Amino acid sequence: MRALADGTTLVGAGLYGGRTNQGGVFAFNAAKKIRYRVLHSFNGISPANPNGSAKDGAQPHSNPVPVTDLRSRKILVGMTAYGGANGTGSLYKMNSDGSGFKVLYSFIAVNGDTPHGFVIQRGQRLFGMTRYGGITAPRSNFASKSDHKPYESGNGSVFSFNLKTGKLRVLHLFSYQGPAVPTLVNGGYDGAVPDHGGLTYSNGRLYGLTTVGGANGSGVLFSININGSGYRIEHTFGTAMDLAQPHGTLMAGPDGIFYALAATGGTPGSGGVFRFNPKNGKYQVLHSFGGGATGINGEDNPVVTTNAKGAIVLYGMTQLGGPTVSNINPTPIAPDYSPKAEAQANGTIWKLVLAAKK
């Protein structure tokens, strides 16, 4: 959830539910009598809602963020995985009270589509990524259909959107073409499919993660100038003992270092926590989840803060694992529901304290 300027209101998004089960945006304020309110219920075009409105979004995978518009007013801007004129995703805006909803841009496959992350703002431009669309690796470059499956909908893109002109510009199309097919100028392998990820800004460059692609098929950490030039791979995941399949966003800490999570890899293969210093390019694994009761699959974004001693403290969650197996029989309403998930328990909430600087 995101906090608004009043300091007491939180805004979030739900993937499903609402009028047509296409999700929505809600506000929560514990200090007011009306603590929870739906700001907008989506009714856009999606596979599950083919007759939805072309002027609405559908199924947001991330929260809207506060943005300053051209009149210096605070509004909310977010993205949906479906909806828009093409049914392949939307960039939308709305006022913090839910009024003034408008689709700013309807994504199309050639520029990248199905966004799962959020945007960041620099001046009058917004920056973000799409999960799919853009360049698609051919099936013939993969040993099997299952190997190709993560890439069959396209590799995704990095884009900017100009609030003044209403124009979207593609800054980079992820170019992964399969194992043993270098696509970058230096002979390297590009990443593909940023999952649930946003971009992070530092010193004129944007930094982000892709979940797959790269030389090992396990994702990359990349950076690019805000004008679209100077794209480079900062780290390739999936080498021996390294983490793999980073999932989410590089979260900037008070020390200027980025922290993020990986879904797999590490010592037992259950994912973990890592950091990256944009000043010197140093990458370091901080913790590998032990699997089982100690957690499996680090996903989405950690919270980075400090304690009274000045040490960096991270909080986050694992998708699976934990000390007990649930005895609750959940309702499988989500399309990606798997009955195997209960056998791996329901996940953990964890805390990681790093040594304070002396």
VENQUI-V177149 format. One record per pair of residues at least 24 apart in sequence whose C-alpha atoms are under 10 Angstrom apart, sorted by the first residue. I is the first residue (numbers start at 1). J is the second residue. Records with the same first field share a line. If there is no record, write none. Layout:
I=J ; J
This chain:
1=26 ; 27 ; 28 ; 62 ; 63 ; 64 ; 65
2=27 ; 63 ; 64 ; 65 ; 66
3=27 ; 28 ; 29 ; 65 ; 66
4=65 ; 66 ; 74 ; 75 ; 76 ; 96
5=66 ; 74 ; 96
8=32
9=35 ; 36 ; 96
10=35 ; 36
11=36 ; 37 ; 38 ; 39 ; 63 ; 64 ; 65 ; 66 ; 76 ; 96
12=38 ; 39 ; 60 ; 62 ; 63 ; 64 ; 65
13=38 ; 39 ; 40 ; 41 ; 59 ; 60 ; 61 ; 62 ; 63 ; 64 ; 78 ; 80
14=38 ; 41 ; 42 ; 59 ; 60 ; 61 ; 62 ; 63
15=42 ; 58 ; 59 ; 60 ; 61 ; 62 ; 63 ; 80 ; 81 ; 334
16=41 ; 42 ; 58 ; 59 ; 60 ; 61 ; 333 ; 334
17=41 ; 42 ; 59
18=42 ; 43
19=43
20=44 ; 48 ; 49 ; 52 ; 58
21=48 ; 49 ; 58 ; 59
22=46 ; 48 ; 49 ; 52 ; 57 ; 58 ; 59 ; 60 ; 80 ; 82 ; 83
23=57 ; 58 ; 59 ; 60 ; 61 ; 80
24=57 ; 58 ; 59 ; 60 ; 63 ; 80
25=60 ; 62 ; 63 ; 64 ; 78 ; 94 ; 98
26=63 ; 64 ; 96 ; 97 ; 98
27=96 ; 97 ; 98
37=97 ; 98
38=97 ; 98
39=94 ; 95 ; 96 ; 97 ; 98 ; 99 ; 101
40=94 ; 97 ; 98 ; 99 ; 101
41=98
42=80 ; 83
43=83 ; 84
44=80 ; 82 ; 83 ; 84 ; 85 ; 86 ; 87 ; 88 ; 89 ; 90
45=82 ; 83 ; 84 ; 85 ; 86 ; 87 ; 88 ; 89
46=81 ; 82 ; 83 ; 84 ; 86 ; 87 ; 88 ; 89
47=82 ; 83 ; 87 ; 88
48=82
49=82 ; 83 ; 87
50=83 ; 87
52=83 ; 84 ; 85 ; 87
53=83 ; 84 ; 85 ; 87
54=83 ; 84 ; 85 ; 86 ; 87 ; 90 ; 103 ; 106
55=83 ; 84 ; 85 ; 86 ; 87 ; 90 ; 92 ; 101 ; 102 ; 103 ; 104 ; 105 ; 106
56=80 ; 82 ; 83 ; 84 ; 85 ; 87 ; 89 ; 90 ; 91 ; 92 ; 101 ; 102 ; 103 ; 106
57=81 ; 82 ; 83 ; 84 ; 85 ; 87 ; 88 ; 89 ; 90 ; 91 ; 92 ; 102 ; 103 ; 106
58=82 ; 83 ; 84 ; 87 ; 88 ; 89 ; 90
59=83 ; 89 ; 90 ; 114 ; 116
60=89 ; 90 ; 114 ; 115 ; 116 ; 117 ; 118
61=114 ; 115 ; 116 ; 117 ; 118 ; 195 ; 196 ; 197
62=115 ; 116 ; 117 ; 118 ; 119 ; 196 ; 197 ; 198
63=116 ; 117 ; 118 ; 119
64=91 ; 92 ; 93 ; 94 ; 117 ; 118 ; 119
65=93 ; 118 ; 119 ; 120 ; 121
66=93 ; 94 ; 95 ; 96 ; 119 ; 120 ; 121
67=93 ; 119 ; 120 ; 121 ; 122 ; 123 ; 124 ; 126
68=121 ; 122 ; 123 ; 124 ; 163
69=93 ; 123 ; 124 ; 125 ; 163 ; 164
70=123 ; 124 ; 163 ; 164
75=100
76=101
77=101 ; 102 ; 103 ; 104 ; 118 ; 119 ; 120 ; 126
78=103 ; 104 ; 115 ; 116 ; 117 ; 118 ; 119 ; 120
79=103 ; 104 ; 105 ; 106 ; 107 ; 114 ; 115 ; 116 ; 117 ; 118 ; 119 ; 128 ; 129 ; 130
80=106 ; 107 ; 113 ; 114 ; 115 ; 116 ; 117 ; 118
81=107 ; 113 ; 114 ; 115 ; 116 ; 117 ; 130 ; 131 ; 132
82=106 ; 107 ; 113 ; 114 ; 115 ; 116
83=107 ; 114
84=108
86=113
87=113 ; 114
88=112 ; 113 ; 114 ; 115 ; 132 ; 133
89=113 ; 114 ; 115 ; 116 ; 130
90=114 ; 115
91=115 ; 118 ; 119 ; 128 ; 161
104=161 ; 163 ; 166 ; 167 ; 168
105=161 ; 166 ; 167 ; 168
106=168
107=133 ; 168
108=133 ; 134
109=133 ; 134 ; 135 ; 153 ; 154 ; 156 ; 157
110=134 ; 135 ; 136 ; 154 ; 156 ; 157 ; 170 ; 173
111=135 ; 156 ; 157 ; 158 ; 159 ; 168 ; 169 ; 170 ; 171 ; 172 ; 173
112=153 ; 154 ; 155 ; 156 ; 157 ; 158 ; 159 ; 170 ; 172 ; 173 ; 174
113=153 ; 154 ; 155 ; 156 ; 157
114=153 ; 154 ; 156
115=156 ; 157 ; 193 ; 194 ; 195 ; 196 ; 197 ; 198
116=194 ; 195 ; 196 ; 197 ; 198 ; 248
117=194 ; 195 ; 196 ; 197 ; 198 ; 199 ; 248 ; 249 ; 300
118=196 ; 197 ; 198 ; 199 ; 249
119=159 ; 160 ; 161 ; 197 ; 198 ; 199 ; 200
120=160 ; 198 ; 199 ; 200 ; 201 ; 206
121=160 ; 161 ; 162 ; 163 ; 201
122=160 ; 201 ; 204 ; 226
123=162 ; 163
124=161 ; 162 ; 163 ; 164 ; 165
125=160 ; 161 ; 162 ; 163 ; 164 ; 165 ; 166 ; 167 ; 168 ; 226
126=159 ; 160 ; 161 ; 162 ; 163 ; 168
127=158 ; 159 ; 160 ; 161 ; 162 ; 168 ; 169 ; 170 ; 171 ; 198 ; 199 ; 200 ; 201 ; 206 ; 226
128=157 ; 158 ; 159 ; 160 ; 161 ; 170 ; 171 ; 197 ; 198 ; 199 ; 200 ; 206 ; 208
129=156 ; 157 ; 158 ; 159 ; 160 ; 170 ; 171 ; 172 ; 173 ; 193 ; 194 ; 195 ; 196 ; 197 ; 198 ; 199 ; 208 ; 209 ; 210
130=154 ; 155 ; 156 ; 157 ; 158 ; 159 ; 173 ; 193 ; 194 ; 195 ; 196 ; 197 ; 198
131=155 ; 156 ; 157 ; 158 ; 192 ; 193 ; 194 ; 195 ; 196 ; 197 ; 210 ; 211
132=156 ; 157 ; 173 ; 174 ; 192 ; 193 ; 194 ; 195
133=157 ; 173 ; 174 ; 193
134=158 ; 170 ; 172 ; 173 ; 174 ; 175
135=173 ; 174 ; 175 ; 176 ; 177 ; 192
136=173 ; 174 ; 175 ; 176 ; 177 ; 178 ; 192
137=175 ; 176 ; 177 ; 178 ; 181 ; 192
138=176 ; 177 ; 178
139=177 ; 178
140=177 ; 178
141=177 ; 178 ; 179 ; 180 ; 181
142=177 ; 178 ; 179 ; 180
143=178 ; 179
147=178 ; 179 ; 217
148=177 ; 178
150=192 ; 193 ; 211 ; 212 ; 213
151=176 ; 177 ; 178 ; 192 ; 193 ; 212 ; 213
153=193
154=192 ; 193
155=190 ; 191 ; 192 ; 193 ; 194 ; 210 ; 212 ; 213
156=191 ; 192 ; 193 ; 194 ; 195 ; 210
157=192 ; 193 ; 194
158=194 ; 198 ; 199 ; 206 ; 208 ; 224 ; 228
159=226 ; 227 ; 228
160=226 ; 227 ; 228
169=227 ; 228
170=227 ; 228
171=224 ; 225 ; 226 ; 227 ; 228 ; 229 ; 231
172=224 ; 228 ; 229 ; 231
174=210 ; 213
175=213 ; 214
176=212 ; 213 ; 214 ; 215 ; 217
177=213 ; 214
178=213 ; 214 ; 215 ; 216 ; 217
179=213 ; 214 ; 215 ; 216 ; 217
180=215 ; 216
181=215
182=214 ; 215
183=214
184=231 ; 232 ; 233
185=232
186=232
188=214 ; 215 ; 232 ; 233 ; 236
189=213 ; 214 ; 215 ; 216 ; 217 ; 219 ; 220 ; 233 ; 236
190=214 ; 215 ; 217 ; 219 ; 220 ; 221 ; 222 ; 232 ; 233 ; 236
191=215 ; 216 ; 217 ; 218 ; 219 ; 220 ; 221 ; 222 ; 233 ; 236 ; 237
192=217 ; 218 ; 219 ; 220
193=219
194=219 ; 220 ; 245 ; 246 ; 247 ; 248 ; 249
195=245 ; 246 ; 247 ; 248 ; 249 ; 299 ; 300
196=247 ; 248 ; 249 ; 299 ; 300 ; 301
197=246 ; 247 ; 248 ; 249 ; 250 ; 300 ; 301
198=248 ; 249 ; 250 ; 251 ; 301
199=223 ; 248 ; 249 ; 250 ; 251
200=249 ; 250 ; 251 ; 252 ; 258
201=225 ; 226 ; 250 ; 251 ; 252 ; 278
202=252 ; 256 ; 257 ; 258 ; 278 ; 279
203=278 ; 279
205=229 ; 230 ; 231 ; 278
206=231
207=231 ; 232 ; 233 ; 234 ; 249 ; 250 ; 258 ; 278
208=233 ; 234 ; 246 ; 248 ; 249 ; 250 ; 251
209=233 ; 234 ; 235 ; 236 ; 245 ; 246 ; 247 ; 248 ; 249 ; 250 ; 260
210=236 ; 237 ; 245 ; 246 ; 247 ; 248 ; 249
211=237 ; 244 ; 245 ; 246 ; 247 ; 248 ; 262 ; 263
212=236 ; 237 ; 238 ; 244 ; 245 ; 246 ; 247
213=237 ; 245
214=238
215=239
216=244
217=244 ; 245
218=243 ; 244 ; 245 ; 246 ; 262 ; 264 ; 265
219=243 ; 244 ; 245 ; 246 ; 247 ; 262
220=244 ; 245 ; 246
221=246 ; 250 ; 276 ; 283
223=278
234=276 ; 278 ; 281 ; 282 ; 283
235=276 ; 281 ; 282 ; 283
237=262 ; 265
238=264 ; 265 ; 266
239=265 ; 266
240=265 ; 266 ; 267
241=265 ; 266 ; 267 ; 268 ; 269 ; 285 ; 288
242=266 ; 267 ; 269 ; 271 ; 272 ; 274 ; 284 ; 285 ; 288
243=267 ; 269 ; 270 ; 271 ; 272 ; 273 ; 274 ; 284 ; 285 ; 287 ; 288
244=269 ; 270 ; 271 ; 272
245=271 ; 297 ; 298 ; 299
246=271 ; 272 ; 273 ; 274 ; 297 ; 298 ; 299 ; 300
247=271 ; 297 ; 298 ; 299 ; 300 ; 301
248=298 ; 299 ; 300 ; 301 ; 302
249=299 ; 300 ; 301 ; 302
250=274 ; 275 ; 276 ; 300 ; 301 ; 302
251=275 ; 276 ; 301 ; 302 ; 303 ; 304
252=276 ; 277 ; 278 ; 302 ; 303 ; 304 ; 305
253=303 ; 304 ; 305 ; 306 ; 312 ; 313 ; 314
254=304 ; 305 ; 306 ; 312
255=304 ; 305 ; 306 ; 311 ; 312
257=282 ; 283
258=283 ; 304
259=283 ; 284 ; 285 ; 286 ; 301 ; 302 ; 303 ; 304 ; 314
260=285 ; 286 ; 298 ; 299 ; 300 ; 301 ; 302 ; 303 ; 304 ; 314 ; 316
261=285 ; 286 ; 287 ; 288 ; 297 ; 298 ; 299 ; 300 ; 301 ; 302 ; 316 ; 317 ; 318
262=288 ; 289 ; 297 ; 298 ; 299 ; 300 ; 301 ; 318
263=289 ; 296 ; 297 ; 298 ; 299 ; 300 ; 318 ; 319
264=288 ; 289 ; 296 ; 297 ; 298 ; 299
265=289 ; 297
266=290
267=291
268=296
269=296 ; 297
270=294 ; 295 ; 296 ; 297 ; 298 ; 318 ; 320 ; 321
271=295 ; 296 ; 297 ; 298 ; 299 ; 318
272=296 ; 297 ; 298 ; 299 ; 318
273=298 ; 299 ; 302 ; 314 ; 316 ; 352
286=352 ; 354
287=352
289=318 ; 321 ; 350
290=321
291=318 ; 320 ; 321 ; 322 ; 344
292=320 ; 321 ; 322 ; 323 ; 324 ; 344 ; 345 ; 347
293=320 ; 321 ; 322 ; 323 ; 324 ; 325 ; 344 ; 345 ; 347 ; 348
294=318 ; 320 ; 321 ; 322 ; 323 ; 347 ; 348 ; 349 ; 350
295=319 ; 320 ; 321 ; 322 ; 323 ; 344 ; 345 ; 346 ; 347 ; 348 ; 349 ; 350
296=320 ; 321 ; 322 ; 344 ; 345 ; 346 ; 347 ; 348
297=321 ; 347 ; 348
298=347 ; 348
302=350 ; 351
303=351
304=352
305=353
306=353 ; 354 ; 356
307=353 ; 356
309=355 ; 356 ; 357
310=354 ; 355 ; 356 ; 357 ; 358
311=353 ; 354 ; 355 ; 356 ; 357 ; 358
312=352 ; 353 ; 354 ; 355 ; 356 ; 357
313=351 ; 352 ; 353 ; 354 ; 355 ; 356
314=350 ; 351 ; 352 ; 353 ; 354
315=349 ; 350 ; 351 ; 352 ; 353
316=348 ; 349 ; 350 ; 351 ; 352
317=347 ; 348 ; 349 ; 350 ; 351
318=346 ; 347 ; 348 ; 349 ; 350
319=344 ; 345 ; 346 ; 347 ; 348 ; 349
320=344 ; 345 ; 346 ; 347 ; 348
321=345 ; 346 ; 347 ; 348
322=346 ; 347 ; 348 ; 349
323=347 ; 348
